Amino acid sequence: MILQAHLHSLCLLMLYLATGYGQEGKFSGPLKPMTFSIYEGQEPNQIIFQFKANPPAVTFELTGETDNTFKIEREGLLYYTRTLDRETRSTHNLQVAALDANGAIVEGPVPITIEVKDVNDNRPTFLQSKYEGSVRQNSRPGKPFLYVNATDLDDPATPNGQLSYEIVIQLPMINNVMYFQINNKTGAISLTREGSQELNPAKNPSYNLVISVKDMGGQSENSFSDTTSVDIIVTENIWKAPEPVEMVENLTDPHPIKITQVQWNDPGARYSLVDKEKLPRFPFSIDQEGDIYVTQPLDREEKDAYVFYAVAKDEYGKPLSYPLEIHVKVEDINDNPPTCPSPVTVFEVQENERLGNSIGTLTAHDRDEENTANSLLNYRIVEQTPKLPMDGLFLIQTYAGMLQLAKQSLKRQDTPQYNLTIEVSDKDFKTLCFVQINVIDINDQIPIFEKSDYGNLTLAEDTNVGSTILTIQATDADEPFTGSSKILYHIIKGDSEGRLGVDTDPHTNTGYVIIKKPLDFETAAVSNIVFKAENPEPLVFGVTYNASSFAKFTLFVTDVNEAPEFSQYVFQAKVSEDVAIGTKLGNVTAKDPEGLDISYSLRGDTRGWLKIDHVTGEIFSVAPLDREAGSPYRVQVVATEVGRSSLSSVSQFHLILTDVNDNPPRLAKDYTDLFFCHPLSAPGSLIFEATDDDQHSFRGPHFTFSLASESLQNDWQVSKINGTHARLSTRHTDFEEREYVVLIHVNDGGRPPLESIVSLPVTFCSCGEGSCFRPAGHQPGIPTVGMAVGILLTTLLVIGIILAVVFIRMKKDKGKDNVESAQAYEVKPLRS
């Protein structure tokens, strides 16, 4: 028994020393309140802590929620003998007291708390093996209509108990489109946007979903999972726009009047109307039953149709679905009399007008609905004044309102004016309109110029456009202020370019000759201008215009020195950026109106790329061109006349440079922060990007990537992702903790292809909280490998000495039991 106790103590001591529990303050220390955290499921007989006794204390006592699992040795070693289970008990509240040789408490008891930490040893389980639910077609996407729930006995505060839901099967699956979605945290099932639009009970009245739940937030390959089945019935959507409503205008019934109704699929919806037209008066309302009312009489002549929207919202004010469009048409009643177009409508008729000819049309208006009996108008002449030479000289078409001569042609000497009273009526109302008919003289007189030749007129070619240069005058003997006496002047000869025009004063028939376009000495130094004067009304049969209606004058234009004129405002050329120096790029042309020679020069050639032939206007390159420096390249071309006042004008020359492949690939940015956490647990990869300064097609660049040296292929691999990005991967995990420089060969695939070698510095380093840092030196208090070996050898030596002492004393005592000694050294075994 004594030997067994000594061996038990020695085993505890070896375990205590070998595992480093001898460090003061970390795994041993004085008796004080403490809390320890231990993962459930670990091997039993693990030492938790060693309490050190202060004299006169010689032993320790453990009480509380030990569950016959936690024990303490006389030397103060606290340990547990059975595997812990958090789901059975997550916290053990213990008390430890220090006792003297007589068993009396000399220190404590102090509270010791054992927190059992969770491991993922329970699978999630759905509360039901099968769920059933229903959803209306066209329900709002994302609004839950069913929840599935699962539980997990693991700690919900850790990833072990954090559940993630997922739809793994939808039947039927139409066009590979998911109609349903699930909140991975809450298990709430709702429609997707496609499901809201496409679900139709007439086509597929039911669906089946298979839903899985995983612990570890669904992020681990070692997650536990469970599945359940969900049957969903699709019901018809009753949230539909009602039929268009027709309302008679100006109703006298008490308002409000119910006109239609909308209804949401479920009770509790909150309804409202939205006036998209923002009318100053919106005469509709809706109650919380979905009944829609008109709140006041409608007037079709004010507005003949209304379009507004009914909205259903939940208790939080969020729309339950799309708004419904409501159409209300206002039906007409005959509540408007005809109206005349003006207080007096005036027509003119020539005195020789033939019978039946139209004099004019009286067009009255009715605000009631068009093309209905309410707006159908009838016309009737009720009075003619004066009745000379007789009554009934006029008639009016009953429905068209067109006035005609009925009995004979009119003579101005009988009366120059007639007044008619015309009755305009619809089926309920009558209105009197008034028409004045003026009998006008016939156009039997031609305009006659006061003189046939207005002589010569000399003007400089830079005379302002809009200037009045001549006044002409003709007279007409017909009745004044009629179409027969009004005179219009036209230039019929000598101005093919339309540089001149004539404005007529309507009161005096005076003509004012004005400049409409700039005069030009070079194209028309002398012009013989011929005018014709005529009436807007046609001449009567047998009367024609003669020489009296024509006049002329001669216009002399004097020369003014003008600046050269370019043939176009912008000249453009397009060449490759690698053209040889001295290549002709294009040419510009200008012309001096006076025919003087022109000298060309450049302005704004900031890069010194160009020169221009001063005589021909040809433009050449004098330096290498570079598209990347700027394209198009814009300069000004100056044309200056040689001699006289040296006037000049300016045009633009735009040089468009097409790209050639003259820029090698390079890294898109400075990659100085690439790292892997050391040591690698598995091969890893990093992504980098290449670019160059050349112009690319709409499909972008097409770089290829490879390792620049065969010696790198044992450690690294480069794979292309797309035309600009590649992935650098490690081939193994055996890398030193240092920086590696990986050389990458990049080819742009151009014409001709250009390539370059880029350097990627990659660091293997210790990591903490996502950051890279160099490993620190040895921490004091932590045994090195050599120290551990020394501790083990020393322990074995001490065990040998103790065993020798024990055997010698047993031999001396000749088998006598020493009770006190046995009590002092006996310990309970760690294993049963």
Secondary structure, 3 states (H helix, E strand, C coil): CHHHHHHHHHHHHHHHHHCCCCCECCCEEECCCEEEEEECCCCCCEEEEEEECCCCCCEEEEEECCCCCEEECCCCEEEECCCCCCCCCCEEEEEEEEECCCCCEEEEEEEEEEEEECCCCCCCEECCCEEEEEEECCCCCCCCCEECCEECCCCCCCHHHCCEEEEEEEECCECCECCEEECCCCCEEEECHHHHHHCCCCCCCEEEEEEEEECHHHCCCCCCEEEEEEEEEEECCCCCCCCCEEEECCCCCCCCEEEEECCCCCCCCEEEEECCCCCCCCCEEECCCCEEEECCCCCCCCCCEEEEEEEEECCCCCECCCCEEEEEEEECCCCCCCECCCCCEEEEEECCCCCCCEEEECCCECCCCCCCHHHCCEEEEEEEECCCCCCCCEEECCCCCEEEECCCCCCCCCCCEEEEEEEEECCCCEEEEEEEEEEECCCCCCCEECCCEEEEEEEECCCCCCCEEEEEEEECCCCCCCCCCCCEEEEEECCCCCCEEEEECCCCCEEEEEECCCCCCCCCCEEEEEEEEECCCCCCCCCCCCHHHEEEEEEEEECCCCCCEECCCEEEEEEECCCCCCCEEEECCEECCCCCCEEEEEECCCCCCEEECCCCCEEEECCCCCHHHCCCEEEEEEEEECCCCCCEEEEEEEEEEECCCCCCCEECCCCCCEEEECCCCCCCEEEEEEECCCCCCCCCCCCEEEECCHHHHHCEEEEECCCCEEEEEECCCCCCCCEEEEEEEEECCCCCCCEEEEEEEEEEEEEECCEEECCCCCCCCCCCHHHHHHHHHHHHHHHHHHHHHHHHHHHHHCCCCCHHHHHHHCCCCCCC
